[in-house]
Amino acid sequence: MPNQTFSPLAFPSADVDAASTSISDIHPDILRTHILTRLDGPALASAACTSSELHRLTAEPKLWSAICHSTWPSTTTPRLHALISEFPDGPRSFFSDSLPRGSNHSETSTSSPTSPATYCHRRHLPPELISAVDIYYRGEMIFSKVVETETVSGWFRCSPFRIDMLDPKDVVPTPIKFPIGEGNACRELGEDLTLSWIVIDGAGRRAMNLSSYRAVKVEQHWLSGEVHVEFGTVLGGEKGTAAEWVKCGIAVTCGGWEGGNLQVREVNLQVEDMDGTFLDGKDSLVILERAMEGKKGRKGRKRLNEFMEKKRERKEMKVRREGTLDMMCLAFGFFGFATLCLCFLFR
């Protein structure tokens, strides 16, 4: 719509100063129902800082509840809807906790992490984790689900941490056309596919988003043709170990295309250290719970790339070290064999 400029001459009975209207002159009902409801979360938060009146109006829980539901359809489930209302500031604080923080957001605290043993002794770990996952393709939702995971059993705490959103036999049809063999197809899919993975501590009323929002890597398996899309974030682990920084990796596996459409077959979350070892449930739970308390560490695609680079360097160093040890073993073996031969020759 072109901009229109109204002249004071069009209103001969009105004073020129009367043409200027401030935000306080607009009826609160108009602001609440026709303006604020059209804003997204960040814009609504910015509006709250402009005046005391807008701050009061934007504190309405229904506004933030509607934003949470439109941003993450998984939050409309009765269990999550009731749980979100019990957060310290209701849906507003849940939205703030769960908004993905990519590389264009400011970094959070990277203070020295606390060891898992110290943290477990100081605080009880949550009895369950709730995962709310939403996947979009070009702005259209293709997957939305909530999974509750118990965290108190010995099996969970001793086994490698992994949360699966789909059963092995389940598949989710998508409208994604994926021409096989074209070099740009994977890159385009990485740009068009977005994912949100909110992990919620229901007992502590805390939440955080573990996704990088957009994919950090897209690969197609050369044999099976399956497409693997990776999201994730980097969190602080235990200082002085391979888990000083850990990657919460989210993997989406697509395949079984019929008629040219991909099907989602796997959506899972795992926690991995810089040696490529998957952490068990107990250590992963400690890291996630500590991150939700505020030490969210390093996030975004840039930090994930840094993590992968450090992981590659550690792997190369390990290979070089093992190669040196192998050479030394061969040298000592050859020297021992030569000495033994000389002993037999001069007997």
C-alpha positions as CSV (number, residue, x, y, z in Angstrom):
1,M,0.0,0.0,0.0
2,P,1.5,3.4,-0.9
3,N,2.1,5.9,1.9
4,Q,-0.6,8.6,2.2
5,T,0.0,12.0,3.6
6,F,-3.0,13.9,5.1
7,S,-3.0,17.6,5.0
8,P,-4.5,19.7,7.8
9,L,-6.5,21.6,5.2
10,A,-8.6,18.5,4.8
11,F,-9.9,19.1,8.3
12,P,-10.8,22.8,8.5
13,S,-12.4,22.5,11.9
14,A,-9.4,20.9,13.5
15,D,-6.3,22.5,14.8
16,V,-3.0,21.6,13.2
17,D,-1.7,20.3,16.6
18,A,-4.7,18.0,16.9
19,A,-3.5,16.0,13.9
20,S,-0.6,14.6,15.9
21,T,-1.6,11.6,17.9
22,S,0.5,9.8,20.6
23,I,0.4,6.1,21.5
24,S,-1.5,7.1,24.7
25,D,-4.4,8.4,22.6
26,I,-5.1,5.0,21.1
27,H,-7.6,3.0,23.0
28,P,-6.0,0.1,24.9
29,D,-8.5,-2.4,23.4
30,I,-7.4,-1.4,19.9
31,L,-3.7,-1.9,20.9
32,R,-4.5,-5.2,22.5
33,T,-6.6,-6.8,19.8
34,H,-5.5,-5.2,16.5
35,I,-1.9,-4.3,17.0
36,L,-0.1,-6.4,19.6
37,T,-1.7,-9.6,18.4
38,R,0.1,-9.1,15.0
39,L,3.5,-8.9,16.5
40,D,5.9,-11.9,17.0
41,G,7.8,-12.5,20.2
42,P,10.9,-10.3,19.7
43,A,8.8,-7.4,18.4
44,L,6.4,-7.8,21.3
45,A,9.3,-7.7,23.8
46,S,10.7,-4.6,22.1
47,A,7.3,-2.9,22.3
48,A,7.2,-3.6,26.0
49,C,10.2,-1.4,26.5
50,T,8.8,1.7,24.8
51,S,6.3,2.9,27.5
52,S,4.8,1.9,30.7
53,E,1.4,1.5,29.1
54,L,2.7,-0.9,26.4
55,H,4.7,-2.8,29.1
56,R,1.4,-3.3,31.0
57,L,-0.5,-4.4,27.9
58,T,2.2,-6.8,26.6
59,A,2.3,-8.6,30.0
60,E,-1.0,-10.2,29.1
61,P,-0.4,-14.0,29.3
62,K,-2.8,-14.7,26.5
63,L,-0.6,-12.8,24.1
64,W,2.4,-14.8,24.9
65,S,0.5,-18.1,25.0
66,A,-0.8,-17.4,21.4
67,I,2.7,-16.6,20.3
68,C,4.1,-19.8,21.8
69,H,1.3,-21.9,20.2
70,S,1.9,-20.3,16.7
71,T,5.7,-20.6,17.0
72,W,5.7,-24.2,18.4
73,P,2.5,-26.1,17.7
74,S,3.7,-28.8,20.0
75,T,3.0,-26.5,23.0
76,T,-0.8,-26.8,22.4
77,T,-0.9,-30.2,24.0
78,P,-2.8,-30.2,27.3
79,R,0.2,-31.3,29.4
80,L,2.5,-28.5,28.0
81,H,-0.2,-25.9,28.0
82,A,-0.8,-26.4,31.7
83,L,2.9,-26.7,32.5
84,I,3.8,-23.4,30.6
85,S,1.3,-21.5,32.7
86,E,3.2,-22.5,35.8
87,F,6.5,-21.0,34.7
88,P,7.8,-18.0,36.8
89,D,6.4,-15.5,34.3
90,G,4.0,-17.8,32.5
91,P,4.2,-18.2,28.7
92,R,6.4,-15.1,28.4
93,S,9.3,-16.7,30.4
94,F,8.8,-20.0,28.5
95,F,9.1,-18.1,25.2
96,S,12.3,-16.3,26.4
97,D,13.8,-19.7,27.5
98,S,12.8,-21.5,24.3
99,L,13.7,-19.1,21.6
100,P,16.6,-20.5,19.5
101,R,19.7,-18.5,19.8
102,G,21.7,-18.7,16.6
103,S,25.1,-17.2,15.8
104,N,23.5,-13.8,15.3
105,H,22.5,-13.6,19.0
106,S,24.7,-12.6,21.8
107,E,26.7,-15.3,23.5
108,T,25.7,-16.3,27.0
109,S,28.0,-17.0,29.9
110,T,30.9,-19.3,29.3
111,S,32.1,-19.5,32.9
112,S,33.9,-22.5,34.2
113,P,31.6,-25.5,34.3
114,T,31.0,-27.5,37.4
115,S,31.8,-31.2,37.4
116,P,28.8,-33.6,37.2
117,A,29.6,-35.2,40.6
118,T,29.6,-31.8,42.3
119,Y,26.4,-30.8,40.6
120,C,24.6,-34.0,41.4
121,H,25.6,-33.7,45.1
122,R,24.3,-30.1,45.2
123,R,21.0,-30.6,43.4
124,H,18.5,-33.3,42.6
125,L,18.2,-34.1,38.9
126,P,14.8,-33.9,37.2
127,P,12.8,-37.1,37.2
128,E,11.8,-36.6,33.6
129,L,12.6,-34.5,30.5
130,I,9.9,-33.3,28.1
131,S,10.9,-32.8,24.4
132,A,8.8,-30.7,22.2
133,V,9.9,-30.8,18.6
134,D,8.6,-28.9,15.6
135,I,9.9,-29.2,12.0
136,Y,9.0,-26.8,9.2
137,Y,9.7,-26.9,5.5
138,R,9.5,-23.5,3.8
139,G,7.3,-22.2,6.6
140,E,4.9,-25.1,6.6
141,M,4.8,-27.5,9.5
142,I,5.6,-31.1,8.6
143,F,6.2,-32.6,12.0
144,S,5.2,-31.8,15.6
145,K,5.4,-34.1,18.6
146,V,6.0,-34.2,22.4
147,V,7.9,-37.0,24.0
148,E,8.3,-37.5,27.8
149,T,11.4,-39.3,28.9
150,E,11.9,-40.7,32.4
151,T,15.4,-40.0,33.8
152,V,15.5,-41.9,37.2
153,S,16.1,-45.5,36.1
154,G,19.5,-47.0,36.2
155,W,19.1,-48.0,32.5
156,F,18.7,-44.4,31.5
157,R,21.5,-43.0,33.6
158,C,24.1,-45.7,32.6
159,S,23.2,-46.0,28.9
160,P,24.2,-43.6,26.1
161,F,21.8,-40.6,26.2
162,R,19.4,-40.7,23.3
163,I,15.9,-39.4,22.8
164,D,14.0,-40.7,19.7
165,M,10.9,-38.9,18.5
166,L,9.7,-41.7,16.2
167,D,9.2,-45.4,16.7
168,P,11.3,-47.6,14.3
169,K,8.4,-48.4,12.1
170,D,6.9,-44.9,12.0
171,V,7.4,-42.6,9.0
172,V,6.2,-39.1,8.4
173,P,5.2,-38.1,4.8
174,T,6.4,-34.7,3.6
175,P,5.8,-32.5,0.6
176,I,9.6,-32.3,0.0
177,K,10.6,-33.0,-3.6
178,F,14.1,-34.2,-3.7
179,P,15.6,-34.8,-7.1
180,I,18.4,-37.4,-6.6
181,G,21.8,-36.6,-8.2
182,E,21.7,-32.8,-8.3
183,G,24.5,-31.2,-6.4
184,N,22.5,-28.2,-5.1
185,A,19.6,-30.4,-3.7
186,C,21.2,-30.9,-0.3
187,R,22.1,-27.3,0.1
188,E,18.6,-26.2,-0.8
189,L,17.1,-28.6,1.7
190,G,19.4,-27.3,4.4
191,E,18.1,-23.8,3.8
192,D,14.4,-24.7,3.6
193,L,14.2,-27.0,6.6
194,T,14.0,-25.5,10.1
195,L,13.8,-27.4,13.4
196,S,13.0,-26.5,17.0
197,W,13.8,-28.9,19.8
198,I,12.7,-27.6,23.2
199,V,13.8,-29.7,26.2
200,I,11.8,-28.9,29.4
201,D,12.4,-29.7,33.0
202,G,8.9,-29.9,34.3
203,A,9.8,-30.1,38.0
204,G,12.2,-27.0,37.8
205,R,10.0,-25.0,35.4
206,R,12.9,-24.5,33.0
207,A,13.3,-24.9,29.3
208,M,15.8,-24.3,26.5
209,N,16.1,-24.9,22.8
210,L,18.8,-27.2,21.7
211,S,18.5,-26.6,18.0
212,S,20.5,-24.4,15.7
213,Y,17.2,-23.6,13.9
214,R,18.7,-24.2,10.5
215,A,20.7,-27.2,9.5
216,V,24.4,-27.2,10.0
217,K,25.1,-30.2,7.7
218,V,23.1,-32.1,5.1
219,E,24.5,-35.3,3.5
220,Q,23.1,-38.0,1.3
221,H,24.3,-41.6,1.8
222,W,25.9,-42.8,-1.4
223,L,24.5,-46.3,-1.1
224,S,21.1,-46.1,0.5
225,G,20.2,-42.6,-0.8
226,E,19.0,-41.6,2.7
227,V,19.3,-37.9,3.5
228,H,20.8,-37.0,6.9
229,V,20.2,-33.5,8.2
230,E,22.0,-32.3,11.3
231,F,21.0,-29.6,13.8
232,G,22.3,-28.9,17.3
233,T,24.1,-26.7,19.7
234,V,27.3,-26.7,21.8
235,L,27.1,-26.6,25.6
236,G,29.7,-26.5,28.4
237,G,30.7,-29.8,29.9
238,E,33.4,-30.9,32.4
239,K,36.5,-28.7,32.4
240,G,39.8,-30.3,31.5
241,T,38.3,-33.4,29.8
242,A,37.1,-34.3,26.3
243,A,33.7,-33.2,27.5
244,E,34.8,-29.7,28.3
245,W,32.5,-28.7,25.4
246,V,29.8,-31.1,24.2
247,K,27.6,-31.2,21.2
248,C,23.9,-31.8,21.5
249,G,23.4,-33.2,18.1
250,I,19.9,-33.5,16.5
251,A,19.7,-35.8,13.5
252,V,16.9,-36.0,11.0
253,T,17.0,-38.9,8.6
254,C,14.8,-38.9,5.5
255,G,14.3,-41.6,2.9
256,G,11.8,-43.9,1.3
257,W,10.7,-41.3,-1.2
258,E,7.6,-42.4,-3.2
259,G,6.6,-40.3,-6.1
260,G,9.6,-38.0,-5.5
261,N,8.6,-37.1,-1.9
262,L,10.8,-37.6,1.1
263,Q,9.6,-39.3,4.3
264,V,11.0,-38.5,7.8
265,R,12.2,-41.8,9.4
266,E,14.3,-40.7,12.3
267,V,14.5,-37.7,14.6
268,N,16.8,-38.1,17.6
269,L,19.0,-36.3,20.1
270,Q,22.4,-37.3,21.4
271,V,25.2,-35.7,23.4
272,E,28.7,-36.1,22.2
273,D,32.1,-35.0,23.4
274,M,35.1,-33.9,21.4
275,D,36.5,-37.4,21.2
276,G,33.3,-38.6,19.5
277,T,32.1,-40.5,22.5
278,F,28.4,-40.3,23.3
279,L,27.7,-39.4,26.9
280,D,25.6,-41.5,29.2
281,G,22.2,-40.3,30.5
282,K,23.5,-39.1,33.9
283,D,26.3,-36.9,32.6
284,S,24.0,-35.6,29.8
285,L,21.3,-34.8,32.3
286,V,23.7,-32.8,34.5
287,I,24.9,-30.8,31.5
288,L,21.4,-30.0,30.3
289,E,20.1,-29.1,33.7
290,R,23.1,-26.8,34.3
291,A,22.6,-25.2,30.9
292,M,18.9,-24.5,31.8
293,E,20.1,-22.7,34.9
294,G,21.9,-20.1,32.8
295,K,25.3,-21.4,31.7
296,K,24.1,-22.1,28.2
297,G,27.7,-22.1,26.7
298,R,28.3,-21.6,23.1
299,K,25.6,-21.8,20.5
300,G,25.0,-21.2,16.8
301,R,26.4,-22.6,13.6
302,K,29.7,-20.8,14.0
303,R,30.3,-22.5,17.4
304,L,29.2,-25.9,16.0
305,N,31.7,-25.5,13.2
306,E,34.4,-24.6,15.8
307,F,33.5,-27.7,17.8
308,M,33.7,-29.9,14.7
309,E,37.1,-28.4,13.9
310,K,38.4,-29.1,17.4
311,K,37.0,-32.6,17.2
312,R,38.8,-33.1,13.9
313,E,42.1,-31.8,15.3
314,R,41.8,-34.1,18.3
315,K,41.1,-37.1,16.1
316,E,44.2,-36.3,13.9
317,M,46.4,-35.8,16.9
318,K,45.2,-39.2,18.2
319,V,45.9,-40.8,14.9
320,R,49.4,-39.3,14.8
321,R,50.0,-40.5,18.4
322,E,48.9,-44.0,17.6
323,G,51.0,-44.0,14.4
324,T,54.1,-43.0,16.4
325,L,53.4,-45.8,18.9
326,D,53.0,-48.3,16.1
327,M,56.3,-47.2,14.5
328,M,58.0,-47.5,17.9
329,C,56.5,-51.0,18.4
330,L,57.7,-52.0,14.9
331,A,61.1,-50.7,15.6
332,F,61.5,-52.4,18.9
333,G,60.1,-55.6,17.4
334,F,62.5,-55.4,14.5
335,F,65.4,-54.7,16.8
336,G,64.5,-57.7,19.0
337,F,64.1,-59.9,16.0
338,A,67.5,-58.8,14.6
339,T,69.2,-59.4,18.0
340,L,67.7,-62.8,18.3
341,C,68.9,-63.7,14.8
342,L,72.4,-62.5,15.6
343,C,72.4,-64.6,18.8
344,F,71.6,-67.7,16.8
345,L,74.3,-66.9,14.1
346,F,77.1,-66.5,16.6
347,R,76.3,-69.5,18.8
